[in-house]
Amino acid sequence: MCGIVGTFSFSSNTFEVSESYIKIMRDTMEHRGPDGYGVWINTDKKVGFGHRRLSIIDLSTAAAQPMSNEDDSLWVTFNGEIYNHAEIRTELEQTGNHSFKTDHSDTEIILHAFEEWGIDCLHKFRGIFAFALWDNKKKELWLVRDRIGVKPLYYSIHDGRIVFASEIKAILKDKDQKRAVNETSLYHFLSFLTTPAPNTLFEGIQKLQCGSWIKIDSNGEVQHEKYYDVLDYTSDYSHLSEKDITDKILEELRTAVKLRKESDVPVGVFLSGGIDSSTNAALFSEGDAQNVQTFTIGYKGNYKSYPNETEYAKKMAATVNAKYHEHLLTIDDLLDFLPKMIKLQDEPIADPVCVPVYYVSKLARDNGVIVCQVGEGADELYWGYRGWKYTLRLQQFNNIPFMSLPKKGLLSLLKMLGKESAGYYEYLRRGANNQPIFWSGAEAFTETEKIKLLSPRLKEKFKDFSSWEAIKPIRKQFDEKASDTSDLNWMTYVDLNLRLPELLLMRVDKMSMGVSLEGRVPFLDHKFVELALSIPQKMKTKDNVLKYMLKKAVRGVIPDELIDRKKQGFGVPVYEWLFDKLGDKIKIELSEFCDKTDFLDKDEVMRQIELKNGPKIWYLLNLALWWKEYIEEQS
C-alpha cells in the first residue's frame, strides 16, 4: 500500500514538470509510505510521477517505484496489491517476451501485463489497486481504480495539465489548484454522508469511479470507461440447492482470505466479535503455524447507544488461539483525534466509525503488524442490516399495482399535517415518483430536511433538484444489465456503487493509512461479490433471518453463539459523547461556519443542536471542520 502522485502537461502547454513540484505533493502523504520514496520525470519534462512506499510485497530496493519496464517505454506508480501476481508472472514468463528485474514484485507484473495484453490486463488482476501508467510510445497516461473501489484515486484537470494523487491534499499543493466548494456535492453530502463519484466536495477535483479507467492523450483529450460491472459477471443459481450455494460461499471466502495473507510483513485481523470479523479470524488461522494477531476496540464505560462487544471478540480469539490485543476508547481520544481525522479524510466522511477504525489501526501498527484484514462488505452482500428488512417490506408494498393515486393522496395529507421531514414521508415521495425507495444504506437528511437546512441562496438553487440525480445513473445501469431485478439485488448494487466505495472503504483507507497500515477486504474480493449477487433473493431472506445464507455457510467454522446472537454492528457512542465535552465545541464551530459561509441556515442548524439530534449534528460538524481546515485556512 502506498501513496501515488503525478502530472501530465499536455503538448500545447509550456508548463514543465520539476522534481520539486512532484516532491512537494508526494510528501504530503508520508503516512501512506514511510518506507521509501521516489520521483521520475520524463526527459521532455511533460510527465512526472512520485511515490511513497509502504513495503509489503518484495521488500527489496529493486521493487521501488516509480518503476519502468525493460526499455523504459512504460512507467507506473502503484498503490495496492495484486494478490495473484505470482500466477500472472508464470503466465508472462511462458510467453518468453518479458525480462523481470525483481524476484516477486506485484508492481512489475502491471508493467509486463500491460505490455502483453494492453488495458485488458485489468481482467487478470485479483486485488485492490489504484495506479497511473505512462505509455511513452503513444504518449498516453492511464489512471485506473480497482473493481470495487477499495483504493482511492483523485485527479484535477487545469491549466493545460492533469494532476492526480491518492489523496486530495497532495493535489492542493499545486499552486494553481483553486479551492472552492462544489455545491452540488455539498447537497449530496447532506444525503449520503459522503460525495458520490465522480465529484468531490472540492470544485474541479474529481475521483475516479470504482471499476473505471481514464486515458489522457497528449492533446488533453480524456477517454473514460467503466471496465467492470458486477452485473456482467453474475450467474443463475436459482436451480442450485442451499447446500450447493453455501458450499460455494465458504469455498470462495476461504480463497479470498488465503489470497489476502500474501505478504512479506506481518498480517493480522480486526476482530469485533461479530460474524464477519470472526469468520475472517477463523479462516485466516486455518493451516497457519503461527497464531494470528487480532485487534479489538471498545469503550471505557457503559453506553446505551453502543454496548461493548469485547467479550465476544475475546471468545473468538480464544477459539482460534489468537494473540488478542484490545484498546478501550474514551471521549478524550475522540477530542484528541478530531483535528487529525479531518486532515486525513481530505473530504468529509461523516461516519463516526472513522474514530475506532483509526485507533484499531494504530493498535495493530503499535504491535508490529503492517496489514490487517477487515470485514466490510458482508452486510451489503448478504442482507445483514436490520434497517434493510424494513426498507425491503416498504419497497414490496410500493410495488403493488394501482397504488399510485393512494400514494399521492397520502402524500398530500402528510404534507398538510406538517410531516414532510419524516423518513416515511420521504419514502412515500420516492414511491409516488416511481423511484426506488432505497437510495443508500447510509442516509443523513431527507430532501425536505435539506431544503430547510440550506441558506436562502441554495434553497433557490436546488428548489427543483434532488439527490435522485446521483442515484439515477446507477439505477439506469441496473435496469439495463441486471438479470435478477429483485429489490434486494438493487439494494446491494447501489451500495456497491456508492456507499461502499465512497464511504465505508474510504474510512478504512484514510484511517488505516493514517498510521501506515494496509486494510484488506476479503468479503469484497470481486469473485466473492459476483457469487453473492448470483444468489436469489428468496434464499438470502429465508425465514426473515438476516445473513441467512452466510450464517449457514460458516456454521461450524465459528461458534454458534456468535452466529445466533443479536447483531450489533461496529459503532460509536456518538449521542453521549456529543453532549458531553463536545457540546460547547459543536455550537462554536457550527455557529462560526454559518456566519462565515452562505451554505446553511443558521437558525435551522441551531435548532438541530437544541433537538440533540446526535448523528445529524455529527454530519454537520464534519462539514464545518472540513471547510475550516481546507477552504478557510488556505484561502
TASUL-V839725 format. One record per residue. N is the residue number from 0. RES is the residue in one small letter. PSI is psi in whole degrees, 0 to 359 (NA if undefined). D_CENTER is the distance of its C-alpha to the mean C-alpha in Angstrom with 2 decimals. Layout:
n: [N	N]
res: [RES	RES]
psi: [PSI	PSI]
d_center: [D_CENTER	D_CENTER]
//
This chain:
n: [0	1	2	3	4	5	6	7	8	9	10	11	12	13	14	15	16	17	18	19	20	21	22	23	24	25	26	27	28	29	30	31	32	33	34	35	36	37	38	39	40	41	42	43	44	45	46	47	48	49	50	51	52	53	54	55	56	57	58	59	60	61	62	63	64	65	66	67	68	69	70	71	72	73	74	75	76	77	78	79	80	81	82	83	84	85	86	87	88	89	90	91	92	93	94	95	96	97	98	99	100	101	102	103	104	105	106	107	108	109	110	111	112	113	114	115	116	117	118	119	120	121	122	123	124	125	126	127	128	129	130	131	132	133	134	135	136	137	138	139	140	141	142	143	144	145	146	147	148	149	150	151	152	153	154	155	156	157	158	159	160	161	162	163	164	165	166	167	168	169	170	171	172	173	174	175	176	177	178	179	180	181	182	183	184	185	186	187	188	189	190	191	192	193	194	195	196	197	198	199	200	201	202	203	204	205	206	207	208	209	210	211	212	213	214	215	216	217	218	219	220	221	222	223	224	225	226	227	228	229	230	231	232	233	234	235	236	237	238	239	240	241	242	243	244	245	246	247	248	249	250	251	252	253	254	255	256	257	258	259	260	261	262	263	264	265	266	267	268	269	270	271	272	273	274	275	276	277	278	279	280	281	282	283	284	285	286	287	288	289	290	291	292	293	294	295	296	297	298	299	300	301	302	303	304	305	306	307	308	309	310	311	312	313	314	315	316	317	318	319	320	321	322	323	324	325	326	327	328	329	330	331	332	333	334	335	336	337	338	339	340	341	342	343	344	345	346	347	348	349	350	351	352	353	354	355	356	357	358	359	360	361	362	363	364	365	366	367	368	369	370	371	372	373	374	375	376	377	378	379	380	381	382	383	384	385	386	387	388	389	390	391	392	393	394	395	396	397	398	399	400	401	402	403	404	405	406	407	408	409	410	411	412	413	414	415	416	417	418	419	420	421	422	423	424	425	426	427	428	429	430	431	432	433	434	435	436	437	438	439	440	441	442	443	444	445	446	447	448	449	450	451	452	453	454	455	456	457	458	459	460	461	462	463	464	465	466	467	468	469	470	471	472	473	474	475	476	477	478	479	480	481	482	483	484	485	486	487	488	489	490	491	492	493	494	495	496	497	498	499	500	501	502	503	504	505	506	507	508	509	510	511	512	513	514	515	516	517	518	519	520	521	522	523	524	525	526	527	528	529	530	531	532	533	534	535	536	537	538	539	540	541	542	543	544	545	546	547	548	549	550	551	552	553	554	555	556	557	558	559	560	561	562	563	564	565	566	567	568	569	570	571	572	573	574	575	576	577	578	579	580	581	582	583	584	585	586	587	588	589	590	591	592	593	594	595	596	597	598	599	600	601	602	603	604	605	606	607	608	609	610	611	612	613	614	615	616	617	618	619	620	621	622	623	624	625	626	627	628	629	630	631	632	633	634]
res: [m	c	g	i	v	g	t	f	s	f	s	s	n	t	f	e	v	s	e	s	y	i	k	i	m	r	d	t	m	e	h	r	g	p	d	g	y	g	v	w	i	n	t	d	k	k	v	g	f	g	h	r	r	l	s	i	i	d	l	s	t	a	a	a	q	p	m	s	n	e	d	d	s	l	w	v	t	f	n	g	e	i	y	n	h	a	e	i	r	t	e	l	e	q	t	g	n	h	s	f	k	t	d	h	s	d	t	e	i	i	l	h	a	f	e	e	w	g	i	d	c	l	h	k	f	r	g	i	f	a	f	a	l	w	d	n	k	k	k	e	l	w	l	v	r	d	r	i	g	v	k	p	l	y	y	s	i	h	d	g	r	i	v	f	a	s	e	i	k	a	i	l	k	d	k	d	q	k	r	a	v	n	e	t	s	l	y	h	f	l	s	f	l	t	t	p	a	p	n	t	l	f	e	g	i	q	k	l	q	c	g	s	w	i	k	i	d	s	n	g	e	v	q	h	e	k	y	y	d	v	l	d	y	t	s	d	y	s	h	l	s	e	k	d	i	t	d	k	i	l	e	e	l	r	t	a	v	k	l	r	k	e	s	d	v	p	v	g	v	f	l	s	g	g	i	d	s	s	t	n	a	a	l	f	s	e	g	d	a	q	n	v	q	t	f	t	i	g	y	k	g	n	y	k	s	y	p	n	e	t	e	y	a	k	k	m	a	a	t	v	n	a	k	y	h	e	h	l	l	t	i	d	d	l	l	d	f	l	p	k	m	i	k	l	q	d	e	p	i	a	d	p	v	c	v	p	v	y	y	v	s	k	l	a	r	d	n	g	v	i	v	c	q	v	g	e	g	a	d	e	l	y	w	g	y	r	g	w	k	y	t	l	r	l	q	q	f	n	n	i	p	f	m	s	l	p	k	k	g	l	l	s	l	l	k	m	l	g	k	e	s	a	g	y	y	e	y	l	r	r	g	a	n	n	q	p	i	f	w	s	g	a	e	a	f	t	e	t	e	k	i	k	l	l	s	p	r	l	k	e	k	f	k	d	f	s	s	w	e	a	i	k	p	i	r	k	q	f	d	e	k	a	s	d	t	s	d	l	n	w	m	t	y	v	d	l	n	l	r	l	p	e	l	l	l	m	r	v	d	k	m	s	m	g	v	s	l	e	g	r	v	p	f	l	d	h	k	f	v	e	l	a	l	s	i	p	q	k	m	k	t	k	d	n	v	l	k	y	m	l	k	k	a	v	r	g	v	i	p	d	e	l	i	d	r	k	k	q	g	f	g	v	p	v	y	e	w	l	f	d	k	l	g	d	k	i	k	i	e	l	s	e	f	c	d	k	t	d	f	l	d	k	d	e	v	m	r	q	i	e	l	k	n	g	p	k	i	w	y	l	l	n	l	a	l	w	w	k	e	y	i	e	e	q	s]
psi: [140	182	129	153	157	176	157	115	122	161	329	357	145	357	129	134	129	161	321	324	314	317	318	317	315	318	1	345	33	326	334	343	80	354	351	170	158	161	141	131	128	155	331	359	30	342	139	139	147	157	135	129	127	104	122	313	129	90	0	160	339	337	10	158	163	150	146	167	192	319	14	21	343	139	146	146	126	135	120	198	136	102	331	31	325	318	318	321	316	316	319	319	325	340	336	11	357	144	126	140	354	161	314	42	128	337	315	332	322	314	310	328	321	321	319	318	1	203	343	350	336	328	348	334	135	103	198	133	148	122	159	136	128	123	104	337	317	354	53	141	130	133	131	137	143	167	314	344	36	326	141	156	119	154	159	135	117	153	40	19	161	137	134	159	164	337	146	325	332	316	325	347	347	119	341	358	119	148	113	157	130	107	330	319	322	317	315	326	320	343	313	4	1	176	127	138	150	4	163	181	353	126	128	349	128	163	139	134	154	145	29	159	158	148	131	126	181	344	359	9	134	129	132	139	138	104	348	130	123	332	344	354	14	163	166	107	14	338	352	154	164	319	316	316	318	328	319	318	310	321	314	323	322	319	316	317	317	317	323	6	350	115	151	10	165	140	138	192	132	129	115	339	0	180	315	306	327	320	318	311	318	312	326	325	344	125	14	125	329	148	134	147	129	153	128	140	136	196	139	127	170	123	131	322	340	90	147	147	11	330	324	323	318	319	318	321	320	325	323	14	42	157	107	129	137	146	133	126	155	171	332	328	318	312	319	324	338	310	319	323	314	318	318	326	330	307	155	131	88	45	117	345	347	325	302	329	319	313	329	328	317	320	317	312	322	339	20	8	135	338	138	143	138	166	11	143	331	321	320	327	332	27	62	357	135	322	334	331	311	313	321	320	319	317	320	323	319	333	350	129	157	23	358	309	313	323	317	325	316	324	316	320	314	324	319	327	2	31	22	336	351	147	320	330	317	317	318	321	318	315	319	335	13	33	152	145	324	118	331	151	352	110	140	279	143	170	320	317	322	316	321	324	331	154	162	321	314	332	315	318	321	21	332	30	154	166	1	333	331	331	330	314	329	318	322	315	317	312	326	331	332	127	330	103	26	156	322	323	321	316	317	317	315	325	329	337	351	289	315	304	329	352	292	315	332	327	326	311	308	322	319	318	343	339	18	48	139	132	131	146	84	322	347	20	132	330	323	323	316	320	314	320	359	351	128	147	319	333	316	330	17	136	17	29	123	140	36	309	321	318	318	324	324	2	125	339	320	161	144	327	321	327	321	352	159	135	138	313	163	114	187	139	62	317	309	318	320	326	21	243	341	344	308	321	320	311	317	311	315	325	315	320	314	323	327	350	172	50	318	157	116	319	320	323	316	327	321	322	316	326	351	45	80	297	317	328	322	318	316	323	318	316	314	316	323	312	319	319	314	341	301	310	339	357	NA]
d_center: [14.98	16.09	16.08	17.40	19.31	22.07	24.16	26.46	29.52	31.01	34.62	36.07	34.71	36.70	33.79	33.99	31.13	32.22	31.13	30.98	28.68	26.11	26.65	26.12	22.62	21.84	23.04	20.84	18.26	20.73	18.48	16.23	19.46	22.55	24.40	25.43	25.20	26.62	27.55	28.93	30.81	32.37	36.17	36.20	33.86	31.74	28.66	27.13	24.29	23.23	21.49	20.78	20.96	19.65	22.09	21.03	22.75	26.22	26.94	29.86	30.39	30.79	27.05	26.39	24.65	24.97	26.72	29.15	30.90	34.67	36.02	33.34	32.75	29.00	26.73	23.11	20.65	17.80	14.68	13.74	15.95	18.08	19.14	22.07	23.42	26.80	27.40	26.68	28.90	31.70	31.50	31.67	34.53	36.50	36.67	38.59	36.98	34.83	35.60	33.09	33.36	31.01	31.47	28.05	25.42	22.46	22.25	25.75	24.94	22.80	25.91	28.40	26.36	26.06	29.81	30.59	28.47	27.07	23.59	24.02	23.39	19.67	20.75	22.24	19.18	17.48	14.64	11.53	12.49	12.66	16.35	19.24	22.54	25.88	28.66	31.81	34.15	32.54	31.24	27.77	24.32	21.39	17.72	15.37	11.70	11.18	11.61	8.42	6.21	5.51	7.27	7.73	11.23	13.18	16.80	19.86	23.18	26.16	29.72	30.05	27.10	23.42	21.45	18.03	15.97	12.87	13.17	14.89	17.51	18.91	19.51	21.19	23.75	25.23	28.23	28.26	24.73	25.33	23.52	23.38	21.33	20.14	21.75	20.30	16.75	18.21	19.60	16.36	14.68	17.56	16.57	12.84	12.15	10.02	11.25	10.88	10.94	13.27	14.37	13.45	15.61	17.86	20.49	20.74	17.43	15.03	11.72	12.03	10.74	9.29	12.53	14.53	16.97	19.34	22.82	24.97	28.71	31.31	32.17	28.70	28.17	24.59	23.84	20.50	19.78	17.21	18.31	16.45	16.38	16.46	19.46	21.47	21.35	22.12	25.56	28.10	28.37	30.57	33.60	32.26	33.10	30.77	31.91	31.11	27.53	26.90	28.40	25.97	23.00	24.26	25.24	21.95	20.00	22.64	22.14	18.36	19.01	21.96	20.19	17.70	20.81	21.67	22.15	25.03	23.91	23.55	20.73	20.19	18.39	16.82	19.23	19.32	22.17	20.45	20.65	17.32	17.62	21.37	21.15	19.06	21.82	24.59	23.62	22.81	26.31	28.11	30.54	29.44	32.45	30.72	29.34	25.57	24.35	22.28	20.81	20.93	20.52	22.87	24.76	28.35	30.31	30.05	27.85	28.38	24.85	23.33	25.77	25.06	24.17	25.40	28.49	26.59	24.50	27.85	29.41	26.77	27.03	30.78	30.58	29.08	31.02	27.98	28.30	26.85	25.47	24.93	24.46	25.26	23.88	25.99	25.60	26.82	23.78	21.67	24.20	24.31	20.57	19.93	20.99	18.97	15.79	16.27	16.96	13.98	11.52	13.27	12.62	12.52	9.73	12.54	11.66	14.50	12.89	11.77	15.48	16.02	12.97	14.62	18.00	17.40	16.00	19.13	21.28	20.32	20.88	24.12	25.31	24.97	21.89	19.58	17.10	15.83	14.66	12.39	12.61	9.33	10.12	13.87	14.45	13.01	15.00	18.13	18.78	18.07	18.04	21.45	20.56	19.95	23.59	24.87	22.91	23.97	27.57	27.49	26.30	29.04	31.57	30.49	31.10	34.77	37.00	39.17	36.94	36.39	39.43	39.07	35.44	36.56	39.51	37.51	35.09	38.13	39.52	36.38	36.33	39.96	39.21	36.57	33.65	31.37	28.72	28.42	25.48	28.00	29.40	26.06	25.69	29.30	28.91	26.20	28.44	31.43	29.71	28.89	25.15	23.02	22.82	19.20	16.78	13.70	13.27	12.81	15.62	17.41	20.62	22.60	24.05	27.31	25.88	24.11	27.40	29.16	26.75	27.06	29.90	32.85	31.84	28.36	29.91	32.11	29.48	27.24	30.11	29.70	25.92	23.15	19.42	20.53	20.51	16.70	16.90	20.10	19.01	16.62	19.65	21.90	20.09	20.24	23.91	24.85	23.31	23.03	26.01	25.09	24.67	24.59	22.96	20.75	19.58	18.67	16.69	14.61	14.38	13.30	10.41	9.42	9.71	8.41	7.19	4.89	3.27	4.29	4.82	4.56	2.36	3.56	6.43	7.00	7.15	9.15	11.21	12.10	12.89	14.85	17.32	17.10	15.60	13.46	11.16	11.71	10.63	13.92	13.28	10.89	13.64	14.42	17.97	17.13	15.02	18.06	20.35	18.74	19.01	22.59	23.74	25.82	24.93	28.27	27.52	24.13	25.81	29.15	31.20	28.50	26.86	23.11	21.62	25.13	24.56	22.21	24.67	27.51	25.97	25.47	28.70	30.79	27.89	27.11	29.67	30.47	30.29	26.53	26.12	28.47	27.67	26.10	22.33	21.15	17.43	15.78	16.94	18.77	22.33	21.39	24.48	26.94	25.44	25.18	28.86	30.07	29.93	27.14	29.35	31.37	28.53	26.68	29.84	30.55	27.15	26.76	30.42	30.24	27.18	29.10	32.25	30.84	28.71	29.39	26.20	26.93	30.12	31.16	33.31	30.55	28.16	30.99	31.71	28.23	28.93	32.35	30.96	28.81	25.78	23.57	19.95	20.70	22.38	19.41	17.35	20.31	20.80	17.36	18.29	21.74	20.84	18.42	21.30	23.75	21.95	20.91	23.41	26.53	26.96	26.61	28.68]
//
